[in-house]
């Protein structure tokens, strides 16, 4: 995994044909 200066990782995933936009905030 590459080093990310920002601790915020946004990604999109598909579930049951529906598309969801999720955001994960890593607090390190």
Secondary structure as UniProt FT lines:
FT   STRAND          8..15
FT   TURN            16..17
FT   STRAND          18..25
//
